[in-house]
Amino acid sequence: MADLETNNPTFEIAVKLQQNEKLIKVQQDETSDGVPVFKCYSDSKMLTEIRQDHEGNWDQLWGELEQEDINRVGESILNYLD
């Protein structure tokens, strides 16, 4: 059986969303085309699912965040992974 923690690493980031600091648990996954996708949870509920396109823009695959908040989450993920 595959080790989900190894294959789909999780980590936490702190992001300011709508004027409030949130601690977000991020689970990294991969799409069938090999592009990383990030499932983001807050208070044990899925908040958003995002990925970075080939031009460096962040796209929301699931959720209802404003683009500005999507970008903040994406930048925080990149900073964590860097």
Secondary structure as UniProt FT lines:
FT   HELIX           4..7
FT   STRAND          10..17
FT   TURN            18..19
FT   STRAND          20..30
FT   TURN            32..33
FT   STRAND          36..42
FT   TURN            43..44
FT   STRAND          45..52
FT   TURN            54..55
FT   STRAND          58..63
FT   HELIX           67..81
//
